Amino acid sequence: MVTSACQSGLFDGEAAMAETGRIISCEVCTAKYVRTEVLLPIKDVGICECAYCGSELERWHGRLVPTFRLHAPPLPRHSSAA
């Protein structure tokens, strides 16, 4: 399974999960991610990119940090060649 770089074990046990679990889509390649949030003891600044196309999913600055887990890969693109 492909996971976003934003979902690493970076905060390992230091954070409490704030369940917001919603599904978001990459605006470029349509990959779908489950977005949750982690409440950190200190402020953090960062950016998360799509694991497939590298486009920005979200930027943050603060104690509430988003995490992303792949839910569905991008949809195949259909060519319009006739």
C-alpha positions as CSV (number, residue, x, y, z in Angstrom):
1,M,0.0,0.0,0.0
2,V,1.3,3.5,-0.8
3,T,1.1,6.0,2.0
4,S,1.8,9.6,1.9
5,A,5.0,10.9,3.4
6,C,2.9,12.8,5.9
7,Q,1.9,9.6,7.6
8,S,5.2,8.6,9.1
9,G,5.9,7.5,12.7
10,L,7.2,11.0,13.4
11,F,5.0,11.7,16.4
12,D,5.1,8.1,17.8
13,G,2.9,8.1,20.9
14,E,3.4,11.8,21.7
15,A,0.1,12.9,20.1
16,A,-3.5,12.2,20.7
17,M,-5.6,11.4,17.7
18,A,-8.4,13.8,17.0
19,E,-10.7,11.7,14.8
20,T,-12.0,13.7,11.9
21,G,-11.5,11.0,9.3
22,R,-12.8,12.3,6.0
23,I,-11.9,11.3,2.5
24,I,-10.2,13.9,0.3
25,S,-9.0,13.7,-3.4
26,C,-5.9,14.9,-5.0
27,E,-6.9,17.7,-7.3
28,V,-4.4,16.7,-9.9
29,C,-4.5,12.9,-10.2
30,T,-7.7,12.0,-8.2
31,A,-6.0,9.7,-5.7
32,K,-8.1,9.5,-2.6
33,Y,-6.8,9.8,1.0
34,V,-8.3,9.4,4.4
35,R,-7.4,12.6,6.3
36,T,-7.2,12.6,10.1
37,E,-5.6,15.0,12.5
38,V,-3.1,14.7,15.3
39,L,-2.8,17.1,18.2
40,L,0.9,17.7,19.0
41,P,2.3,19.1,22.3
42,I,4.2,21.7,20.3
43,K,3.6,23.7,17.1
44,D,4.7,22.1,13.8
45,V,5.0,23.5,10.2
46,G,4.8,21.3,7.2
47,I,3.4,20.3,3.8
48,C,2.0,17.0,2.6
49,E,2.3,15.9,-1.0
50,C,0.4,13.3,-3.0
51,A,2.3,10.0,-3.1
52,Y,1.4,9.5,-6.8
53,C,1.9,12.9,-8.5
54,G,3.6,15.0,-5.9
55,S,1.1,17.8,-5.9
56,E,0.4,19.6,-2.6
57,L,-2.4,18.1,-0.5
58,E,-2.2,20.5,2.4
59,R,0.1,22.9,4.4
60,W,-0.1,23.5,8.1
61,H,1.3,25.5,10.9
62,G,0.2,24.8,14.5
63,R,-0.4,22.0,16.9
64,L,-3.2,20.3,14.9
65,V,-1.4,18.4,12.1
66,P,-3.1,16.5,9.3
67,T,-2.2,12.9,8.4
68,F,-3.1,11.2,5.2
69,R,-3.5,7.5,4.4
70,L,-4.2,6.3,0.9
71,H,-7.8,5.2,0.4
72,A,-7.8,4.6,-3.4
73,P,-5.2,5.1,-6.2
74,P,-5.8,7.6,-9.0
75,L,-8.5,6.7,-11.6
76,P,-7.1,5.7,-14.9
77,R,-7.1,8.4,-17.5
78,H,-9.1,7.7,-20.7
79,S,-7.7,8.9,-23.9
80,S,-10.1,10.7,-26.3
81,A,-8.3,9.4,-29.4
82,A,-10.7,8.1,-32.0
